[in-house]
Each structure stands twice: as structure tokens, then as C-alpha cells.
Amino acid sequence: MRLVVAKCSVDYEGRLRAHLPLATRLVMVKADGSVLIHSDGGSYKPLNWMNPPLTLHEGTPGEDAAALGAISTWTVASAKTDDKLTINFHSFEHDSAHILGTDPGLIKDGVEADLQRLLAEQIELLGDGHKLIRREYMTAIGPVDILARDAEGATVAVELKRRGDIDGVEQLTRYLDLLNRDPLLKPVTGIFAAQQIKPQARTLAEDRGIRCLTLDYDAMRGVDDSAGRLF
């Protein structure tokens, strides 16, 4: 990754035209070829950027840019479209290159796979007498997170989400429609389980006969001992 802190102006040409006046900015050139231009504000979002595939040419400024004080010009051109960034540098404060290596990616705490594992281990959270059939029960339209049997032996399909919204209810509804065609499984009821369930999703689920279950992730992994708290 190359990091350049410099006083520059930026012109974009493509679907429209845009101009960033002269100011001190951070220009990032990533290993994948991406070029991003940041200011000191605006949170994480760049002021302008271009994604690969592209070409980057460092050269001398044109006559007009040089007359305004530019000492170097970068021309960043998309390989697929007519999009083009022209960065005119007037002074450089920092220019460095760094090898960051392969990033393992963000590992989120409480993702659905972890919730699925914990709920399978604590299947009684679905209700007394529930027994696990299997995790990731495959269907023609994708895997059901958990398939279980209730105390009466009826099949239960569980859809797990960190944050339950209407899309999750629709997904579970499709699974239930398919599973209830299987004479070995039907009748199949549904449970929509999540750490948080939006009111609209809860209303839709209950209207379709789907039970909602709010999961306490900390309690499930033994972090929060609710029985030992006064409040």
C-alpha cells in the first residue's frame, strides 16, 4: 500500500464531472490497484476513488496545471470505462509504501454460525423436550440452520439471525413451505431466533404462525450469569 500526503487538486471525468480544489489530502494506492482520496474529516468514506482494473500514470503536469503550481500529475484511468481521475500535486509531505500482507478478514463475535453452534448445544432453549435432528439441514433452496423435534415429536425448523428482520422471516417461510411437502417431516413449524428481532418482523412471523425467540448471546456462552445478578 502506498500512502501519499500532499497538497493536491483532483478532477474526475466520467458519468459526470467533479472537482476537488487545492487542499492537503491523503492519497492511498492499495495493492489491488484501488486509488482512494481522503480528507481529514468525513469518517471512513473517501472524497473520491477508483476501483481496479485501472492504470496509473505518474507524469509532469500540463501547461495550465504547471502555471497554477503543480509539480506532478497522476492520471488514473479505468480499464473498463471512460472514468478518469487527474490528481495535480503541488507539494508532498509524505510518500511511503508498505507491505501489509494477506488480511484474515473481520471475525465478528456473535455471528450466525456461532449462534447456531451454541443453540444446537443448548437446544432446550427452544422449549422443554426439544431434541436436535441436525444443523444445516440441506434443502433444494438452501440449508435450514437447525432442524429439531419438539416434545410431541413434531418437526421444528429454526432460522437464526443476529438481527431479525422481514427478510429472515420470508426466508424461513420458504423453508417451511418446502419442508411441509415432505411426508416424513410434516407437519413442520417454524421458530425465528435472533439476538434482536425488529417489531415488523415479529408481527409478520406471528401472523404466519412462526414463533419468535430472542437469544441472549452472552448468557448462551456463559459470559453473563443472569442468575447471579441482582438487577
Salt bridges, closest charged atoms under 4 A:
ASP11 OD1 - HIS19 ND1 2.74
GLU13 OE1 - ARG17 NH1 3.80
GLU58 OE2 - ARG2 NH1 2.69
ASP83 OD2 - ARG15 NH1 3.22
ASP95 OD2 - ARG2 NH2 2.78
ASP109 OD2 - ARG221 NH1 3.02
ASP114 OD1 - ARG117 NH2 2.59
GLU121 OE2 - ARG117 NH1 3.43
GLU159 OE2 - LYS161 NZ 3.45
GLU170 OE1 - ARG208 NH1 2.94
ASP218 OD1 - ARG221 NH2 3.21
ASP224 OD1 - ARG229 NE 2.97
